């Protein structure tokens, strides 16, 4: 088994039951929301999706009200951590904008990562690293399967890795959105506003 990536949905991962349950719940709810937009990030982070199973979602978001019938408390999501819940900076930047999106359009973009597993430094799961070109190539296969379930017409790539990988696929215009990490939150917010304003719901 690899020492520099974690498939949090695989039976060998202690959080697999929680992650599979949460991702399944989220995707079923998104199918019901009939979304036509996808926002694709780079890869799960160790404080976020690695434990929650849902892209751009950290555990403490399951204790707050975010979007009715989709994200927040009392919606049946499970928490893996015992004790203090993990909080992720990127998640806390993305969801206020998604809340705005929902109140404007009564719809939501689907969230995904171009590489759906957690890439980390060797033998250190509490770290993040950029996915390799091989991992990005593998991630394309999962994205294609996911898109079979949805009628997506608007594509946003959060970060250059996601944007360039999607542009290399068969998708129409892919909008570039700055990743909120490493001081990108203000630019991320302005890019999402532009993307929202061009979005026809």
N, C-alpha and C positions, 0 to 999 in steps of 0.2 A: 504494500500500500504506500501511497505517496506521502512524503513527510513535509511537502510544501503546499498542499491543498487539502481542504476538507469538503467532502460531499456530505452536507448536513442532512440530506434525505436518505442516505444509505444506512442500512441496518447496523453497520459497524459504528455509527456515530451515536453517542448517548442521547443527543437531542433529536434524533430522526423522527420519532413518533410525534413530538410536538411540532416540528417543522413541517412534516407532511400534512398533519391535521390543519395547521394554520394556512398553508399555501392552498390547499384544496378548498377550504372555506372561503378564502379571499377570491380565488378564481371563479368559484360558483357565483359569488355575489357580483363579480364584475360581469359575468355573462348576463346576469339579470339586468344589469345597468345598461346593457346594449351600447357599450362604449365604441367609439370609432377612432380613438386616438391612443397611441402608445408612447410612453416615455421610457427610453432604455438607458440604464446606467452602465457602469463598467463591470463591477463585480461586487458580491456581498462583502460588507465590512464586518470586522470581528465583534463590534459592539451592537450591530444591527441585525441584518438578515441571517448571519451565521447562527443566531440564536432564535430568531422569530420565524425564519423560513420565508418571509415576505420581503421583497426588495424595498429598500428605503423605509423599513419599519423596525423600530427598536422596542424592547419589551415595555418600557414605561408608557408607550403610546396605547397599550392595552388597558391602561388605568384612567385614560382621559377621554373626553368626548371629542371626536374629530368630525367624522362625516356619518350622518344617520344611516343605519343598516349596512355600513361598509367597514368603518374603522373606528375603534374606540373600546370603551368598557362595556361589559354586559352583552357582548356579541358572540361569546363562545370561544374566543381565542384562548390558547393555553400559554402558560409562561414556564419556561424551562429553568431559569435561575432560582436558586433557593436564597432567600435573603434579598439583598439590594438588587433592584432591577437595573438592567443596563440601559444607558441613555446614549444616543448617537447624534452628533452634531448635524450630519447631513439630513437625517430624518426630520430633525426639528426645524430645518430650514425649508424642506420640501413640502411638508404637510400644511403649514399655514397658507401656502400658495394653492395647494390642491383644494383646501377648504373654500378659498375664494372662487376657484374654478367651479366647484360644485354649486355654490350659491348663485353664480352667474348662469350656468348652463343646465343645472340639474343633471349633469352627467360627470363622468370622471375619466381621466386618462388611465389606461392600464400601465402598471409599473413592472418593469422587468430589468434584468441585467444581461448584457451581451455574453458574459461568462457567468453561468448561474451558480457556480460553486465558489467556495471561499479560498482565494489564493493568499498564502501567507509565507512569511520567512521560514526557512528550514527549522523544523521542530519547535516552532513558536506560533501557536494558534492565536495568541493575543497580539497579532500584528497583521498588517495588510501589505500586499505587494501588487504590482501591476500584472494583469494576466499576459502570458506569452502569446506570440502569434499563433502557436499551435492550439492554445486554449481558446483564443478568439475564434479560430476556425471551427473548433468543436462546438462552441456556443451557438454558431449560426444554425446548426441542425436543430437545437432546442427551440430557437426563436421561430424557425419555420413551422415546427410542430405546434407551437403555441398559437401562432397566427391562424392556423386552421380552425381554431375555436372561436375566433372573433372576426368581425368585419371592419378591419382597420384601414382607414384612408389617410390619417395624419400621423407622421412619424417624427419624433423628436429624439435626438441623441444627446444624452447628458454626459458631456466629456468627449474629447476627441477620439478616444478608442472606440466608443460606441458609435459615434457619428461616422467615422471612416469605415468601420466594418459594415454598417448598414448601407452606406453609399456603394460599397463593393458588391452588395446583393442586388436583388431585382426590385428594390423599392423605389417609389416615386420620390419627390423632393424630401430630403431629410433635413430638418432644421437643427442647427447646432445650438446647444444650450450649455453654458459654462457649468462645470461641476461645482456644487456648493462647498466642497472641501477645500482646504488650504487657502482660506481667505477669499473664496469665490462667491460668498453668499449674496452680496449686493448685485453683482453682475448676473448671477443665476436668476435672481428675482426679476431683474429688468428683461432678461432673455425670455423668461416664462411669460411675462406680460405681453411681449411682442408675439409670442407663439399663441397665447390665448386670444389676442385681438385678431389674429389671422384665422382663428379656429371657427369654423362654421358648424354650429351644433345642430 
